[in-house]
């Protein structure tokens, strides 16, 4: 598959020839939905661009970054039965450590 990465105006652009685009359309649509600039080319000459219908999502932070983790935790809260206070967590850790000895 011929996918070329370019940088235009500081943004990464994915350029794909038509045959590769036909074979990987679902992946390219997902990339466009995620905010990537996807260009379809005919024999290396850009002819079309895939863009999301709605507004582009905010730029994603690095998946392992503290910001990404905090955002995920904010959107995926623990159920009430699984929540514990800091004191309860500390007590459980102390109990585990005592069992090691």
N, C-alpha and C positions, 0 to 999 in steps of 0.2 A: 504494500500500500504506500502510495507516495503522499506523505504528509510533510509539509514544510513549515517550520516555525520561523516567523519573522517578528520583528519588533517595529511597530509603527506608532508614533506618538507615545512611546513609553508603554504600550500595551502589547501583549503577546498575541499574535495573529496565527491561526491555524489555516494553512492553505492546502486544499485537497483537490486532486484531479477528479473529473466527473465519475470515472469508473470506480475509484476508491470511495467516493461519496455514495454511490449507489449501494456498494457493499457494506458500508458502515453508517448508513443514514441515522439509525437510532442513536448511535454513539455521538454523532455530530449534533443532533438535535439536543441531546442532553448537555453537551458542551456549550451550545448557544444559550440554553436555558440557564446555565450556571454563569453566564456573563462573558464567556470567551468569544472572541471575534473569529468566526468561521467563514472562510472564503472558499468558494468552489471555482476551480479553474478548468479551462479547456486547453489542453496541451501547454500548461504552465502559465497561461494568460488568464488573470482573474475575470470572471464573468458574472458571478452572483455572490451574495453574502447571506448567511443564515443569521437571523436576529430573533430574539424572543418577542412574543406578541405583547406581553405586559412589560412593565418597567423592569429593568435589569436588577437583580438582587444586589445588595451591598457587597462590596469586595470582601471575600472571605479572608480571614486571617489564617495564618499557618495552623494546620489542624492540631498540632501538639502545643500550641501557644497557650499561655495562661488565659488570655482573652477568650480564645475559642472554648476552652474548658469551662470558664465561668459562664459564658453565654449558653453553653449546652446545659449546664446545671440549672440555670435560671429557667430554661424552657422545659426541663425534664425533672421536676421536683420528685422527691421520694414520697411514697405513700406514707400516711400517718403511722402505720404499724412498724415501718422500718426506720423511723426517725429516732435519734438518740441525742441527748444533750452531751456537751463536752465532758461533763463529769462522768456520765455513764460510759462514754468511750474510754476515758482515762482509767476508770475502774476495771473495765474489761481488759485493757492492755496490761495493767498491773497484775491482774489475776493470771493472765497467760504467762507473763514473765516469771511469776512465782512457781508455776507448774514446770518451768524449764529446769529449775534448780533441783 
